[in-house]
Amino acid sequence: MPPGVPLYRTRSQQFDDMVLDAVARLEPRWGNELSSLEFAVQEVPEPEELTDIASSLPLARVIPGSPNADDSRNPATPTRIVVYRRPLLARAEDDDELGELIFDVVVEEFAEVLGLDPESVDPGYRDDGFD
């Protein structure tokens, strides 16, 4: 291990790594499309996302970007996929299941950005009804 690299990764850092791994699995096929996106991890959804008490807790969301307005006060922003850590942790029984769930959620959100079915983004995608 290189000098200065910590031997211990927090649970939060491990989760971030799993999200990066999920994105990396898509890069060979979708590298150009992924390069225009940002990925972020947030603990839980924002309160305004929790409007319907009957629906399940969101696992992720897409925040649309804005085009360059040719104005330094309003710079362009990329589309962002935000993955929610705690709802995903609550649904997985172990790290293997968590890694696959994160991958499926990343595929679903990325497919939404592209306007495609998740199966078109990754033929190995499995819909386990986590929505």
N, C-alpha and C positions, 0 to 999 in steps of 0.2 A: 504494500500500500504506500502511495507517495507520502512524503513528510507533510505534516500539517493537515492531513485528512483525518477527521475524527473517526474512531472505530465504532462509535455508537451513533445511531440515527434515531431521532425521536419518532414516535408513531406518526406524527404529522409529516415529518420529512419522508418517511417510508410511503405514506399515502401519496405525497407529491411525486415521488419516484414512480409509483404505479401509474399515475396519470401520464407522466412523460413516457413510460414504457408503452402505454396504450397508443399514444400518438406515434411513437417510433414504429409500431407495428404497421401503421398505415402509410408511412413515408415512402416505401419503395414504389407504391402504386399512385399515391396522391400527393407527392412532395410539392409540386407547384401550387396546388390548391391549399395545402396546409401552410405554406409560407406566408399567405396573406391573413392568417388567423392568429389570434392570441388565445392561450389557454390559461385559466386561472382556477384556483381552488379557494372555496369559501366554506366556512364552518357550516352554516345553515342558510336557507333561503331568506331573502329580505321579507319583512312583515307584509308588504304589499303583494307578494306572491302567494300569500296564504289566505286568499279571499274566500275560497270555497271549503268549508269545514268538512264536507262529505268526500272530497277528493284526497288522494294520498299525497304525502309530502313530496315535492319535486326533488329529483335526483340531480338535475342539471338544468341549464337554460342557455339560450343563445341571446346575446346582446348585439343587435345589429350595429355595424359600424356606420360612420358617416363619411361621405365623400369629401375630398379637399374642397373647401369653400374659397380657395384663393385669398384667404384672409388669415393673417397670423393669429388673430384672436380666436378663430374657430378652425384649428388644424384638423386634418383628416384623422379619423380613428378607425382601427381595424375591427372587424367583427370579432367578438370574444365569446368563447365557450367557457362557461363557469360550471364547475363540478362541485357539488355539495358533499363535503366530507362526512358529516355526522349521519345524514340519512343513508348514505351508502354503507357506512360502517355498521349501522343498525340492521341492515338487510343481509349481511354476509356472515357466515358462521366461521370462516377461517380466511387466511390470506390468499389461498388459491381461488376461493370463491369470490373474494373481494376483487382480486385482479381481473377475473373474467367479467364481473359485474361492471367494473370501471370501464373495461374495454367496450362492452356492449353499450354503455351509456355514451361514451365518446363517439362510437360509430353512429348511434341514433342522432346525436346532436349535429355531427358533421354531415350526415345524410340530409338533415333538415336544411342546413346551410346550402348544400348543393342542389336541393330539390329532388333528391333521389330516394329510393327505398334503401333501408340499411343493408339488405342483401346485395344490392348493387355496389355498395361501398366495400363490403367485405363478405365474400361468399361463406365464410365460417361464422358469420353473425348468427346468434341464436336469440330469438325473442322468448324470454322466460316470463313475460307478463309483469315486468318490474315497474311499468308506467303507473 
